[in-house]
Amino acid sequence: MNLDMTKLEPLLGTVVNELGAASNAALVILGDKLGLFRALAERAATPSQLAEKTGTHERLVREWLSAQAASGFVTYDKKTHTFSMTPEQAAVFAIEDSPVFMAGGFSLMSAVYRDEPKLAEAFKSGKGLHWGDHCNCLFCGVERFFRPGYRANLVAEWLPALDGVVEKLQRGAKVADVGCGHGVSTILMAQAFPKSQFIGIDYHDTSIVHAKQQANGLRNVHFEVASAQDYDGKGFDLVTMFDALHDMGNPAGAVAHVRETLKDDGTLMLVEPMAGDTLADNLNPVGRVYYAGSTHICVPTALNQEVGDALGAQAGEKRISDVVRSGGFSRVRRAAATPFNMVLEARA
């Protein structure tokens, strides 16, 4: 076997980094669960001090801290032999309300690995994997992964980017949030616009139960179990889909139903993963995360539903816009964007 070492060595370096990342992901989940990141974000500590503060075992904490320092997730001071977190590290791993909090993304990894045998069967059968058949870690992980971005951008940036929508919401509008999951997006909008009425819709009954619990008595929001193709109601001023259209088995059918339920001057707001229009455009770190998640979750979910087009998480603006137009909308534009999401506005 003749190998080009100039190609082999960088590849092996990448693989070693991958092994470390995959292994440490479980330790990030552990640190989040045990409060290690949160405690360390408060002040620098030795392993014994952090263990005492969190009620954990010093020797294991020492090894955990070493792994996080090697990953660059915490900071080690070799003079004082203490560990700490910079404000940036704390924002990513310790502060749940931070707009860049990412620990929720690691929470998804528990589901990804536990569901691997089911995914292997889906690969063989082509029948996909029902959303509700995933490990329960998935649903909470999805909520925690998307919530920081929604909290930071939805009311402050995304809704104002839509033509005339905020004014309608302030006066009192009727809104359906389709594919709402645990209801984070629905509740954020309901809290911001008390004169409007919001309906959160999802076909996963367990998620709807959780969403109802999270509503905490908000009177202008309720949740119901239904699919995007058959939910009840007419005369909506706004229909939203947050990171959901690409998971649907028949996205064009879902859009067509939305069009039927909207007022003539109503708006469809789609929040979708950031992506270019070609595979070559998406061969980057963000695309890598989304292609992996799409393989684990999005495409199997779509294939398990009615026959249609499994868009996947990296469909891109052009393809999604084509689907939206086929569902009865004539105008589609990108209204806003972040490194992780694009916001599309569709009108009749």
C-alpha positions as CSV (number, residue, x, y, z in Angstrom):
1,M,0.0,0.0,0.0
2,N,1.5,3.2,-1.1
3,L,0.3,6.2,0.8
4,D,1.0,9.9,0.3
5,M,2.1,11.1,3.7
6,T,1.3,14.7,2.8
7,K,-2.3,13.7,2.5
8,L,-2.4,11.0,5.2
9,E,-1.0,13.1,8.1
10,P,-3.6,15.9,7.8
11,L,-6.4,13.3,7.5
12,L,-5.2,11.4,10.6
13,G,-4.9,14.7,12.5
14,T,-8.5,15.4,11.6
15,V,-9.6,11.9,12.7
16,V,-7.8,12.3,16.0
17,N,-9.6,15.6,16.6
18,E,-12.9,13.9,15.7
19,L,-12.3,11.1,18.2
20,G,-11.6,13.6,20.9
21,A,-14.6,15.7,20.0
22,A,-16.9,12.7,19.9
23,S,-15.7,11.4,23.3
24,N,-15.7,14.8,25.0
25,A,-19.3,15.5,23.9
26,A,-20.4,13.0,26.5
27,L,-18.3,14.9,29.1
28,V,-19.9,18.2,28.1
29,I,-23.3,16.7,28.7
30,L,-22.1,15.4,32.1
31,G,-20.6,18.8,33.0
32,D,-23.9,20.5,32.1
33,K,-26.0,18.0,34.0
34,L,-23.8,18.1,37.2
35,G,-23.5,21.9,37.2
36,L,-19.7,21.8,36.7
37,F,-19.7,24.5,34.0
38,R,-22.0,26.8,36.0
39,A,-20.0,26.5,39.2
40,L,-16.7,27.1,37.4
41,A,-18.1,30.1,35.6
42,E,-18.6,31.8,39.0
43,R,-15.0,31.7,40.0
44,A,-11.7,29.9,39.4
45,A,-11.2,26.7,41.3
46,T,-9.0,23.8,41.9
47,P,-10.4,20.3,41.2
48,S,-11.0,19.8,44.9
49,Q,-12.8,23.1,45.3
50,L,-15.0,22.5,42.3
51,A,-15.8,19.0,43.5
52,E,-16.7,20.3,47.0
53,K,-18.9,23.0,45.5
54,T,-20.8,20.6,43.2
55,G,-20.9,17.5,45.5
56,T,-18.8,15.4,43.1
57,H,-15.7,13.3,43.4
58,E,-12.4,15.2,43.2
59,R,-10.4,12.6,41.2
60,L,-13.1,12.4,38.5
61,V,-13.5,16.2,38.4
62,R,-9.8,16.6,37.9
63,E,-9.9,14.4,34.9
64,W,-13.0,16.1,33.5
65,L,-11.4,19.5,33.9
66,S,-8.3,18.3,32.1
67,A,-10.4,17.1,29.2
68,Q,-12.2,20.4,29.0
69,A,-8.9,22.4,29.1
70,A,-7.5,20.2,26.3
71,S,-10.6,21.0,24.3
72,G,-10.4,24.7,25.0
73,F,-13.7,24.8,26.8
74,V,-12.2,25.9,30.1
75,T,-8.9,27.7,30.9
76,Y,-6.0,26.2,32.9
77,D,-3.5,28.3,34.9
78,K,-0.3,26.3,35.2
79,K,1.1,28.7,37.8
80,T,-1.8,28.4,40.3
81,H,-3.0,25.0,39.1
82,T,-6.6,26.4,38.9
83,F,-9.2,26.2,36.2
84,S,-11.6,29.0,35.2
85,M,-13.9,30.1,32.4
86,T,-13.5,33.2,30.2
87,P,-16.7,35.2,29.6
88,E,-16.9,33.7,26.2
89,Q,-16.5,30.1,27.5
90,A,-19.2,30.8,30.1
91,A,-21.5,32.2,27.5
92,V,-21.3,29.1,25.4
93,F,-21.4,26.4,28.2
94,A,-22.7,27.9,31.4
95,I,-25.2,30.7,30.9
96,E,-28.5,29.2,29.7
97,D,-29.9,32.6,28.7
98,S,-26.9,33.5,26.6
99,P,-27.7,33.9,22.9
100,V,-24.7,31.7,22.1
101,F,-25.4,28.9,24.6
102,M,-24.5,25.6,22.9
103,A,-24.8,23.0,25.6
104,G,-28.2,22.1,24.3
105,G,-26.6,21.0,21.0
106,F,-24.6,18.5,23.0
107,S,-27.7,17.2,24.7
108,L,-28.8,16.0,21.2
109,M,-25.8,13.7,21.1
110,S,-27.3,11.4,23.7
111,A,-30.3,10.7,21.4
112,V,-28.1,10.4,18.3
113,Y,-26.0,7.6,19.8
114,R,-28.9,5.8,21.5
115,D,-30.9,5.8,18.2
116,E,-28.1,4.5,16.0
117,P,-29.5,0.9,15.8
118,K,-32.9,2.3,14.8
119,L,-31.2,4.5,12.2
120,A,-29.4,1.5,10.8
121,E,-32.7,-0.2,10.2
122,A,-34.1,2.9,8.6
123,F,-31.1,2.9,6.2
124,K,-32.0,-0.7,5.2
125,S,-35.8,-0.4,5.0
126,G,-36.0,3.2,3.6
127,K,-39.1,3.6,5.8
128,G,-37.5,6.4,7.9
129,L,-37.9,6.9,11.6
130,H,-40.9,8.5,13.3
131,W,-40.2,11.6,15.4
132,G,-41.8,10.0,18.4
133,D,-39.7,6.9,18.2
134,H,-36.5,8.7,18.9
135,C,-34.9,8.7,22.4
136,N,-36.6,11.3,24.7
137,C,-33.3,13.2,24.9
138,L,-33.9,14.4,21.4
139,F,-37.0,16.5,22.2
140,C,-35.4,18.3,25.1
141,G,-32.1,18.7,23.2
142,V,-33.9,20.3,20.2
143,E,-35.6,22.7,22.6
144,R,-32.4,23.7,24.3
145,F,-30.4,23.9,21.0
146,F,-32.8,26.3,19.3
147,R,-34.1,28.3,22.3
148,P,-31.2,30.7,22.6
149,G,-31.4,31.8,19.0
150,Y,-35.1,32.2,19.1
151,R,-34.9,34.2,22.3
152,A,-32.3,36.5,20.9
153,N,-33.7,37.0,17.4
154,L,-37.4,36.2,17.1
155,V,-39.0,39.2,18.6
156,A,-36.1,41.7,18.3
157,E,-35.0,40.9,14.7
158,W,-37.0,38.3,12.7
159,L,-40.6,39.5,13.2
160,P,-39.7,43.2,12.6
161,A,-38.0,42.1,9.3
162,L,-41.4,41.0,7.9
163,D,-43.5,43.5,6.1
164,G,-46.2,44.9,8.4
165,V,-46.4,41.9,10.7
166,V,-45.4,43.5,14.0
167,E,-48.0,46.2,13.5
168,K,-50.7,43.5,13.1
169,L,-49.4,41.6,16.1
170,Q,-49.5,44.7,18.2
171,R,-53.1,45.4,17.2
172,G,-54.2,41.9,17.7
173,A,-53.6,39.1,15.1
174,K,-54.4,35.4,14.8
175,V,-51.3,33.2,14.5
176,A,-50.6,29.5,14.0
177,D,-47.1,28.2,14.9
178,V,-46.9,24.9,12.9
179,G,-44.4,22.2,14.0
180,C,-44.0,24.0,17.3
181,G,-42.4,21.2,19.3
182,H,-42.1,22.2,22.9
183,G,-43.6,25.6,22.1
184,V,-40.6,27.8,22.7
185,S,-41.3,30.0,19.7
186,T,-45.1,30.1,20.3
187,I,-44.7,31.2,23.9
188,L,-42.1,33.8,23.1
189,M,-44.5,35.4,20.6
190,A,-47.4,35.2,22.9
191,Q,-45.5,36.9,25.7
192,A,-44.4,39.7,23.4
193,F,-47.8,40.4,21.8
194,P,-50.6,39.9,24.4
195,K,-53.3,41.3,22.1
196,S,-52.8,38.5,19.6
197,Q,-53.9,34.9,19.8
198,F,-51.5,32.1,19.2
199,I,-52.0,28.4,18.4
200,G,-49.1,26.0,18.6
201,I,-49.5,22.9,16.4
202,D,-47.5,19.7,16.3
203,Y,-48.2,16.1,15.4
204,H,-46.1,14.8,18.3
205,D,-48.6,14.5,21.2
206,T,-45.9,14.3,23.9
207,S,-44.3,17.6,22.8
208,I,-47.7,19.2,22.9
209,V,-48.2,18.0,26.5
210,H,-44.9,19.6,27.4
211,A,-45.7,22.8,25.6
212,K,-49.0,23.2,27.5
213,Q,-47.0,22.8,30.8
214,Q,-44.5,25.5,29.6
215,A,-47.3,28.0,28.8
216,N,-47.7,28.8,32.5
217,G,-51.3,30.1,32.3
218,L,-50.7,32.4,29.3
219,R,-54.2,33.2,28.1
220,N,-53.5,34.1,24.5
221,V,-51.9,30.8,23.6
222,H,-53.1,27.2,23.3
223,F,-51.7,24.1,21.8
224,E,-53.2,21.2,19.8
225,V,-52.1,18.0,18.2
226,A,-52.4,18.1,14.4
227,S,-50.2,17.7,11.3
228,A,-49.2,20.6,9.0
229,Q,-51.4,19.2,6.3
230,D,-54.7,19.0,8.3
231,Y,-54.7,21.5,11.3
232,D,-58.0,23.3,11.8
233,G,-58.6,27.0,11.5
234,K,-59.0,29.8,8.9
235,G,-58.2,33.4,8.7
236,F,-54.7,33.5,10.1
237,D,-52.8,36.7,9.8
238,L,-49.5,34.8,10.3
239,V,-48.4,31.2,10.1
240,T,-44.9,30.4,11.3
241,M,-42.7,27.3,10.9
242,F,-39.5,27.2,12.9
243,D,-36.9,24.7,11.7
244,A,-39.8,22.4,10.7
245,L,-40.6,22.5,7.0
246,H,-37.6,20.5,6.0
247,D,-38.6,17.7,8.4
248,M,-42.0,17.2,6.8
249,G,-42.7,14.3,4.4
250,N,-44.8,16.5,2.1
251,P,-43.6,20.0,2.5
252,A,-45.4,21.3,-0.6
253,G,-48.7,19.8,0.8
254,A,-48.0,21.5,4.1
255,V,-47.4,24.9,2.4
256,A,-50.6,24.5,0.3
257,H,-52.6,23.9,3.5
258,V,-51.0,27.0,5.1
259,R,-52.0,29.0,2.1
260,E,-55.7,27.8,2.5
261,T,-55.7,28.9,6.2
262,L,-54.1,32.3,5.7
263,K,-56.0,35.5,5.1
264,D,-55.4,36.9,1.6
265,D,-53.0,39.5,3.0
266,G,-51.5,37.0,5.5
267,T,-47.8,36.0,5.8
268,L,-46.0,32.7,6.0
269,M,-42.8,33.0,8.0
270,L,-40.3,30.1,7.6
271,V,-37.2,29.8,9.7
272,E,-34.9,27.3,8.1
273,P,-31.3,26.2,8.7
274,M,-28.7,28.4,6.9
275,A,-27.6,26.8,3.7
276,G,-26.3,27.5,0.2
277,D,-28.1,26.1,-2.8
278,T,-25.5,23.5,-3.7
279,L,-23.6,20.8,-1.8
280,A,-20.3,22.6,-2.6
281,D,-21.7,25.8,-0.9
282,N,-22.4,23.8,2.3
283,L,-19.1,22.1,2.8
284,N,-18.2,24.1,5.9
285,P,-18.5,23.8,9.6
286,V,-22.2,24.8,9.8
287,G,-23.1,22.6,6.9
288,R,-21.3,19.8,8.5
289,V,-23.4,20.0,11.7
290,Y,-26.6,20.3,9.7
291,Y,-25.8,17.5,7.3
292,A,-25.1,15.2,10.2
293,G,-28.2,16.2,12.1
294,S,-30.2,15.8,8.9
295,T,-28.9,12.2,8.4
296,H,-29.8,11.3,12.0
297,I,-33.1,13.1,12.3
298,C,-34.5,15.3,9.5
299,V,-34.5,12.9,6.5
300,P,-35.6,9.8,8.5
301,T,-38.5,11.8,10.0
302,A,-39.6,13.0,6.5
303,L,-39.3,9.5,5.0
304,N,-41.5,8.1,7.8
305,Q,-44.4,10.4,6.8
306,E,-46.5,10.5,3.7
307,V,-44.7,10.3,0.4
308,G,-43.2,13.6,-0.7
309,D,-39.9,15.3,-0.8
310,A,-37.4,14.8,2.0
311,L,-35.8,18.2,1.8
312,G,-33.2,17.7,4.5
313,A,-31.7,20.4,6.7
314,Q,-29.5,21.8,3.9
315,A,-32.1,22.3,1.2
316,G,-31.1,25.9,0.5
317,E,-33.1,29.0,-0.2
318,K,-33.8,28.3,-3.8
319,R,-35.2,24.8,-3.3
320,I,-37.3,25.9,-0.3
321,S,-38.6,28.9,-2.2
322,D,-39.6,26.6,-5.1
323,V,-41.6,24.4,-2.7
324,V,-43.3,27.5,-1.2
325,R,-44.3,28.7,-4.7
326,S,-45.6,25.3,-5.6
327,G,-47.9,25.5,-2.5
328,G,-49.6,28.7,-3.8
329,F,-47.4,31.6,-2.8
330,S,-46.2,34.0,-5.5
331,R,-43.7,36.1,-3.4
332,V,-40.9,34.7,-1.4
333,R,-37.9,36.6,0.0
334,R,-35.2,36.3,2.6
335,A,-36.1,38.7,5.3
336,A,-33.3,38.0,7.8
337,A,-30.4,35.7,8.6
338,T,-28.0,34.5,11.2
339,P,-25.0,32.2,10.9
340,F,-27.3,29.3,11.7
341,N,-30.7,30.3,10.3
342,M,-32.4,32.1,7.4
343,V,-35.9,33.7,7.7
344,L,-38.1,33.5,4.6
345,E,-41.2,35.6,4.1
346,A,-43.9,34.3,1.8
347,R,-47.1,36.0,0.6
348,A,-49.8,35.2,-1.9
